């Protein structure tokens, strides 16, 4: 019986350490990445641009460097809502989730959290390396990929 209790305590300490480490990492990410993620930018800003039309995202695949900002611009008369894949949860990009819209975490998720009107822009800074699929939440068949090196 004592051996079982000892193993349980070891496992509990490992799990607690893992949770503390991850919460601390997430908190640091929140502090470092809250600026300029969800803001409308002016035309003179230097960034990568993805145009949204009735036929989809252009370019459909965009290669960028870690830490680069991508600006999504709605060129269509209908609203479009760029967000991380998978529809409808938006959870593929680390930390993203549609449930975080309208919360304090909204500035750090890959989700515009609403439809962009014609001519409107929304920007997101990609701090995680990888291939990040995304879609239009309003027209889920419209998809694209951001490749972050």
N, C-alpha and C positions, 0 to 999 in steps of 0.2 A: 504493500500500500504506500509506503514512504517513497518508493521509486516512482510511482505514478504521480504523486504530488509534486515531486522534484521536476519531472518532465513537464508537467503542466505549468509550473512556475517559469521554467526556461522558455517555453513557448510563449507564455504571456509577456515576458520581458522582451522577447524578439519582436512580437507583434506591436507592442507599445512603442518600442524604438522605431520601428518602421513607420508607424502612424505619425509620431512626432517629427521624424525627418521629412516626411511628405508634406505635412501641414506647414512646417517651417519653409520648405521650398516653394509651396504655393503662395504663402504670404509674401515671400521675397518677390516672386513673379508679379503678384498684384501690385506691390509698391513700385517696381521698376517699370511696369508696362501700362500704367493707366493713362498716360499723357498721349493725346492726339490719336487715339485708336478709333474713336467713334465720331470724329468731328468732320464737318463739311470743310473742305479745303478750297483755297483760291486757285485760280488757273495758273498762277506763276509758281506754285509749289513743284519741286522736283520729285517725281515718283513714277512708278509704273502704272499704266492705265489699262483698264479693261472696260470696253464699251458694251452696254447691254442694249440689244435690239429685239424686235419681235422674233427674230430667228435664232437668238442666243447670245453667247458671250464671245467677244472678239478682243484679243485672241482667245481661242478656246483653251490653249495650254500656254502658260507663261512661266518662264524660268527666271528666278530672282535669287538674290543672295540673302542669307540669314540677316534679319534686321531691316530688310527693305519694306517700304510701304507700298501698298497697291491701292489705287483709287478706282472704284467702280462708278461708272457714269451711265445713267439711264438716258439713252438716246431715243427711246420709244415713247409713244403717247400713253401707253399703259404702264401701270406701276410694276416694278420688279424688286425682289427681295433677295439679294445675295446672302448666302449662308453656307456654312460648312455642311458637307454631306453627313449623314444620311437623312433623307427626308422621312419623317417630319421632325426628328429629334435634334439634328444639327450637332452631333457629338463626336464627329471624326477628328476635328482639330483639337489638340489637347486643351482641356479646360472649358471647351465650348459646350453649350447646351441651351436649347431654346427656352428652357425653364429659367435661365439666368437673365433673360430680357426683362427690362424694368426692375432690375436689382442693382446693387452696388457693383456687381461683377460684370455688368453689361459692357463696360469699356474694354475688357480684356478678352472678349469672345469673338470668334469669327462668325458674326451674325449682325446684319444691319438692324435686325429686330423690328423692321417695318418695311413696307413697300416704298421704294424711292419714286418720286414723281418725275416726270419728264424734265431733263436737265439737271436733276439733283445728283449729288455725289456723296459717296461714303467711303472712308478709308480704313484700312486695317494694316497693322505692321506684323509681319510674319517673323516671329522669333524662334520658331521651332523648325529644324531641318526635316525634310521629308517631302513626299508627294501628297498634296492636300486636295482632295476632290471637293467640289462645292456644287451648289445648285441654286435655282431660283425657287424660293419657297412658294411663290404664287403660281409659277408654271414649272412644276417639278421636273419636267422633261428637258429643261434647259440646264446643261451641265458644263463644268469646266474643271481644270486642274491647275493648281499653282505648285510648281516644283521649286523648293527652297534648298539651295546648296549651302 
